[in-house]
Amino acid sequence: MSIGFILVTAVLSALVAGSMAYCALVIIAAWRYLHHKTPHLESAPPISVLTPLHGAETGLEENLRSSFTQRYPRFELLFAFRVPDDPASLVVRKLMGEYPHVPASVIITGEPPYPNAKVFSILLMQTAARFDLLVMKDSDVRSGPDMLEAIAGESQDPRVGMVTCPYIAIAERGFWWKLDALGMNTQFLGGVLVARMLEGMKFALGPAIAVRKSVLAEMGGIETLNDYLAEDFVIGQMADRLGHRVILSSYRIEHHIGGGSFVSNMRHRLRWARSTRRSRPIGYVGELFTNPVPLVLALWLWEPRLWPAAVAAVLLRAAAAWMSMHRVLRGRLMVIQWLCVPLQDALSFFFWIAGFFGTTVVWRGRQYQLGRDGRIALIG
């Protein structure tokens, strides 16, 4: 047996052991999250819900309807479009007619003066908002009628500067997008839970974030995020650095993602990988251990006699996925989805490697140059 064979076996074994340890951490982190007590709502501060819109994606009406049907004493809804005839405006005005008792208004932003159009829309809506507590909710988010009540309860502690919601990703159509959603639900969430357990929430998740205007003012205003691609990560990071607690809400929302072609999903994955590497470079390297199946396969092919370790790693990956999807997100994985987990892990591993290369991303049909600090510049 050569020294080279021994070294490769040792490296692969160490990587698989690291993945097994990570899966065990996911299970522990999920258990701790589930045993966190949700505070009782003592008062109900008024809330402004801000939703930027651009086009009428699949399921938009039901997504927005979940905002109009909130069971909360006092709230307002603000929607922002670039142009008055945006297709999404028809959906908004229809819902405004169905729910005339819900205060709702529309803001026409025009073309954004800086790269991140979402931030510009939020800035204009924040300026028009009447209330201090803001809930920034993406147009692809769908929730139950008690979302605002849950968020208000978690925001009432003055030490809490930001609340961010975990989400179950749902792809309405497209095999590759459904595979992507599977990864978000069984892999990405695990990383969030482990980070929460080991160092606390030092970032936020984009689909739904609650923050006070006063916290945004301390940051220098939401416009300080105008050229970041991953503005959700950065806003949570800034709140943490200012001494505010960022908490992962006990309230789970639905995040209805994309849908469409193989190419569109691959661009989405590549944008996510390159953005994540620049947002948290050290954590990105550690993502190697979140993809056990490719590492297990490599070990088994290299040294078949280590099959017991490979089996143990696969079982731990399955247990971690079950904790994330079934217990935390309260979803279900069908048999066909379980069978697709290895394929998703392999794709995730490929795009993890791809994330180390290239500096451009495609976002909403436009090409951007991505800087080392996560800032973007329009190039086409």
N, C-alpha and C positions, 0 to 999 in steps of 0.2 A: 504494500500500500504506500503510495508516494506521499511526500510531504504536501504537494499541491492538492491532492485529493483530500487529505486530512484538513487542510486549511479551508478549502471550499465548503466541506461538510460542516466545519465548525462555524463558519460565517452564516451559512444558511440555517443551521440549527439555532444560532443566536437570534437571527431575524424572526424565525418562527416563534421562538420563546418570547421575544418582545411583543409579537402580535398576540400571543396567548395572554400575556400579562395585561396588555391593553384591553382585550375583550373582557377580562375579569374586572378591570377598572370601570368599564362601561356598565357592567351589571351592578356593581356597588354604587356607582354614581346615580344610576336610574333608581335604585332602591332608596337612596337618600333623598332624591328629588320627590319621589312619591310620598315620602313621610314628612315632607315640609308642610306645616300648617298654614292654610290660607287665612289671612286676617279678616275679622268681621268688619263690615263697612259701618262706621260710626256716623259718618255724614256723607252727603252726596254732592260734592262740588260740581258745578256746571262744567261741561266738557265740550270742546270744539273738535270735531272730527274732520281731518283734512285728507282729501283724496285727489291726487293728481291723475289726469286721464289723457290718453293719447290713442285714439282709435277704439273700436268696439270689438274687443276680443270675445271668444266663446265663453258663455256663461256670465257675461258682464251684468245683465239685469238681475240675476239672482245674487251675485256678489254684492251689488249696491243695495239691493232690497234688504239685505241683512243689516245695513246701517240704518235704514229708515225704520226698521221694526224693533229697535232696541227698547227694552223695558227699563228706562232710566228717567228720573224726574225731570232733568233739564239738560238738554244737549242741542247742538246745532251741527249742521253738515255743510261743508264747503267743498266745492268741486272746481278744478282748474283745467281749462283747455287752452291750447295754443290759438285756435281759430274758432269763431262762433259756429261754423258748420261741421265741426268734428263729429264723426258718426256717433261717438259716445254721448254727445249732448242730447240726442233724441231719447236715449235711454234715461238719462238723468231727468229730463223735463217730463217724461212720462211718469216716472216715480214721484216727482214733485206734485204732479196732479193727483196721483193716487193717495198721497199722504200729505194733504195740505196743512195738517196740524203740526208737522215736523218742520221747524225752521231750517231752511236750506237756501243756499245761494250759489251762484256760478260766477267764476272769475275768468276772464279771457286774458291770457298772459302775453300773447304774441310770441315771436321767436325768442328763445332764451339767449341772453348775452354771454353766457359762458357754457362750458361743455356739459355739465350735468343739468339737464332740463328739469329733472324731478326736484332738485334743490331749489331751482328758481320758482317753480310752481308752489312749493311749500312756503317759500319766503313770502310770496304775495298773499297766500291764504292765511299765513300766520299774522300778517299785518292787518288783515280784515277780520280775523277771529276776535270774538268778544270776550272769550274766557281764557284764563291762565293755563289751565290743564289742557294740553293738546294730545290728541291721538292721531298719529300719522299712519294711515291705513291704505295700503296699495289697492289698486282696482281689481286685482286678482284674488283678494282675500274674501272669504265667506265665514261668517261666525254665527253663533247662536244669539238670541236676544238678550243674553245676560253678560255679554262681553264687557260693556262699559262699567257695569256694576263690579265685576271682578277686578278690572284694572283700577278703578277708583279706590277699592279697598286696599289694594297693594301700594297705591301711591300716597296714601294718607300719612305714612310715616315720613316726617320731615327729612330724615336722612336719605330717603329714597329719591334719587333725582331722575331715574329712568326705569321704565318697565318695558320689557320686550317679550313678545309672545312666541312660544314654540309652535310649530305648525306641522300638520300632516300634508305632504305634497300629493296632489291629485292631478294626473294628466288625463284629460278627457279623450285624447286621440293620439295616435302615433306610437308604434312599438318602442322607438328609441327614447321618446319622452317618458313613456311609462317606466322604462328601465331606469331613467334618470330619477324619477320620483321614488322608485324603489331604493336607490342609493341614498337619497336625502332622508328617507324615513328609517333606514336600517344602519346607515353609516354616518352621515353628517350629524344627525342629532346626537349620536353617541359621543362624537367629539365635543359638541357643545356641553353635554352633561359632565364629561370628564374635566373639561376646562373649568366649569362652574365649581366642581368639587375641589380641584387642586389649587386654584388661584382666585376663584370668584369670577363673576361676570365682568370682564373688562372690554366688552364689545356688545353690540346689539344686533338683532336679526331684523332684516329690512321690512318684511311684510306688515308688521304692526308694532309701533313703538309709541309709548306714552311718555311725554316730557313736559315740564313746565316752561313757560316763556322765560321765567327768571333764570333757569338753567341755561337755556339757549343764549341769553344775554351774556352770561358769564363766559361762554365760549367765544364771544365776539359776534354772535348771530349765526343763524343757519347758513348764511352766505359764505362763511369760512370753509364750507364743504363743497363750494361750487365747482371745483375741478378734480374732485375725487371720484373714482369709479365706485368703490365700495364705501359709500358715504354712511351706510348703516354701521359698519364696523368702526369707522372713525368716530362717529358721534358718540358711541358707547365708550370708546377709548378716552375721548376728551372729557366726558362726564366723570369717569373714574379718576382721571388725573386731577380733576378739580375737587376731589374728595366726596363726590356723590356716590351713593350706592346704585349699582345697576343690578336689577334682579330679573331672573327668568320667571315669568309669570306662571301661575298654576293653570292659567286658562289656555287651552289649545284651540287654535284656529285652523281653518282649511286654506291651503295655498294652492290655487288652481293654476298650474304652470303650463306654459307653452302648448305644444302640440304641432305636428307638422312633419317636415322631412328629416331625413337622416342628416343632411348638411346643416340644417338650422340647429339641430341638437348638438352636433359636434362643435359648431361655433360657440354655442352657449357654454358647453363644457370647457372649451379652451379659454374663453373669457373668464370663467369662474376660476380656473386653475391659475392663470397668470395674475389675476387680481389678488387671489388669496396669497400667493407667494410673496407679493409685495406688501400686503397688509400685515402679515405676521410671518416673516421669513423663517424664524426658528421653529414655530409650530408647523409650518409647511413641511419642513424636513421630517418632522415626527409623524406626518401623515403616512409615511411608508408602512407603519405598523397597523394602520387602520384597514389595510387590504390583505388579510391573511391568506386568502385562497391562492393567489399567484405565488406567494412565498411557499406555501404548503406544497403546491404542485411542483415547484422547482426542487424542493428538498426530496420529495418522493421520487421524482425522476432521476435525481442525482444519486440517491442512496435509498433504494426500495426497502431496506431492512429497518428504516426509521418510520415505517408506516404507522406505528402506534402514536407517535408524536403528531403526525399529519392528521390522524383521525381525531385526536384530542383537540387540536387547533380548530378543525372544522366544527366540532361540537360546541366549542366555546364561541365561535363566530355566530353559530345558529342561536345560542342562548342570548348573546348580546343583541342580536337582531330582534329576537322575540321580546326582550325587555323593552327595547326602544319602540317597536311598532305596536305590540299588543298592550303593554302595560302603560307606557307613558303617553303614547299618541291615541290609544284606545281604538286602534284599527285592526285589521285582520290581513294576514298573508295567506292567499290561496296556494294550493299545491304548485301550480304553474309559476307563481311568484318565487316560492322557495327554490324551485329548480333554476330560476333566472339569476339568483344571487351570485353564483360563481361568475356568470358572464358579466354582471354589473361590476363585480370586484375587479375582473380583468380589465374592463374598460376604464374604471377609475384609476387603476394602476398605470395604464398607458397614458392617460391624460395628466396624471401626477408627474410623470417623467416629462411629458410635453410642456408642462408648466414652467420648467426650468429654461426653456428656450423661447425666443421670440419676444418682441416688445410691442406688438400691435394687437388690437382687439376690434371686433365688429360688434357694434351695439346699436340696435334699432336702425339697421341698414347703413350706418355710417362707420367709417374706420377711424380709430383713435390710436395715438401713440401713448403708451403706458410708461410713466416714469418709475424710477426705483422706489419712490415714496407712495406710489399708488395714485398719483395725479395723472390726469389724461389731457391730451390736446388733440383737437380735431385735425385730421390730415386728409379726409376725403369723405 
